[in-house]
């Protein structure tokens, strides 16, 4: 699935119109978690399952890719 326009704004360094939710999940998940709004997060959890996002953040080094406040926030939310 191609990213909606409102999500594409987060990927200004990329050809956002060419990003695919399946092929580029490793880029999309951390970008939306760190830079997105509440509405963007809602979209993210509609596209990817809770388990998929939880597994991403549980991978060693992945949470550290997020800015420190977002790392703490999402680790607490997703991993408890």
N, C-alpha and C positions, 0 to 999 in steps of 0.2 A: 504494500500500500504506500502511495506517495504521501508525504507530509501535508497536512492542511496549511494554508497560507499563514494562519496565526502562529503556527509552530515553526514554520520556515524562518521567521524573523530571528530565531535563536541561533541559526546556523549561517550567520553572515560571512563566515570564513570559507564556506563551502558552496557548492552548487546545490543549494537546498532543494531545488525542484527535481533533483536527480536522486535524492536520498530515498531509500526504501526501508520501511519499518522492519522487514524481515532480515534483509542483508546488512543493514547498518545499525542494528540494535545496540551494539557495543559503543557506538557514538551517541545515539539518540537518548538512551536511558540516562547516562550521567549528565548530559547537557540539559535535559529537561528537569532533572532533579535539582541541579545546581542553579540554573538560570530562569526556570519557568515560574509562572504564576500559579495560583491555586487552580485556575481553569486549565492551565497546561498540564498540571499534575493529574487532574481528572481525566484528561484525554489520554495521558500516558497509561493510567491504570485501566482504561477501556481497551487500549491496544495490546498491552502486555499484562499478563496475569500477575497477581500479587506474588505468586511463587516465583515467577521469572525475575521480577524486580528484586525480590528478597534474595534469590540465588545470586544475582549480579552483585549486590552489596556485600554478601557473605564471602565472595571470592577474595582471597588475600590481595591487598593492594588496591582493590576497586574503590572502597570507601574513601581512601586517601586521595583519590582523583578529584574529590569534591572539595570546595572551600571548607575550612574547618568548622564553621557553624553549621553548614549543611551536612557535613559528614556526621556530626554528633546528632543532629535532628533526624536524619534518615536512618542512621544505625539504631537509634532508640525506637523509632516508629516501626521499622521493618524487622528488627531482630530482638527488640525488647530490652 
